[in-house]
Amino acid sequence: MGTSVFDSVLLKNLWSTEEMRAIFSDKVRMQNWLDYEAALAIEQAELGLIPKQAAEVIADTAKLEKLDMDFILEQVRLTRHPLVPTIRGLEHACPEHFGEYVHFGPTTQDVMDTGLVLQLKEAHNIFLRDIKILGRSLLSLSEKHRNTPMPGRTLALQALPITFGHKTAIWLTELARHYQRLKEIEPRLFVGSVVGAVGTKASLSDKADELEVRVLNRLGLGTPEISWQPARDRFSEYGMLIGLISGTLGKIANEILLLAHNEIDELSEPFSKGQVGSSTMPHKRNPAIVENAACVSNTLKANLSVLTDMMKHQHERDGAIWKMEWKVMPEMCLMLSVIFDNMKTVLGGLNVHTDKMRQNLDILGGFMLAERVMFALSDKAGKQTAHEIVYEASMSGQEEGITFIEAINRDTRIRDHITQEELDALLDPTTYVGNAPEQVTRVIEQTKASGWLND
């Protein structure tokens, strides 16, 4: 029985994806450690630091299926240490005396930090893939709906008309910035560690600098300027970036939830045949997918406070701080994976109710166009005077429950300056979207020209 939402058979797919769980599995974690030990042995042999035959044996043996897991698990119980049992398992599996050359110089944090970076690198590639999938969906929605009018809302209330494409184009540009951030962080994040117990490389011979470069090159990672064992900004920065991306996707999910309310009914997520909305109410078509994305996003943000605590290492290593990363970084990646998965489904099949968007533009009885009338009147009466006149008409009209045109028609200060024909044109909400379509077109062109969706 699972004790965590990530391993519960019933809940795990609501909180993570199978693909991401595989990356942060014990199997991958341990194999990354073994890959490190193999790379280290091979490069030490190349530099004449250990026998070549020992390196060949270690590299050949450093495969999880060749290790005795019962032995390793018993060592975990005895040592209460995450890495040492795996090292002992590798030593134990090597024939003759070659196991003596396993883990020749590095420290536990070297191996575990590098192993986690390798896991994050795999997760990162998935995030890049998924953000581009979402970007392509938003690009398509922006193109299709650049001219689709809908109510714009500020402070929860209807404000002025916009187009739905304008809304999705804003979401698209936000994702584009996150994509840039993901690419920009790569050289800072994807580095390993071969520096020994306190970062001085004292145990790694006078060829330590060359050894570090060679080992990390073999693992596909960069070489840091100096030890980063007590400097955890790399992981903290990446966690914050995950939080930013989650925040954007959670914002979009929540907005779709709001616009899916029956009383608004402007958007709805795809609903497949056989899907059940409620255990008791047969009519329900609950927005379960987007709701899940919003839920997980809200939960993920709780980990952000831990990221700043991860920076507070004492001296050259601090287990009380360091070990928090083992929980926080995988969890954040797991949660972001399912948020991406949910939103790929929703945005890829989003139902846009254009007729309802148009209907909702009229529910204020024309008062949404008060700004437009005010500016038309200001050409003849002055801006401040026009504002006061239209404000008075708007407030009294809403309080009395009459339409905006009725409120205008009884105010001679307005009708003396604006004809009925002019009013009819002014009160058409579909023609007061500013240059929203042009802005959407610009975003579409810039997005296509940048090529980030096709990298």
Disulfide bonds with the S-S distance in Angstrom:
none
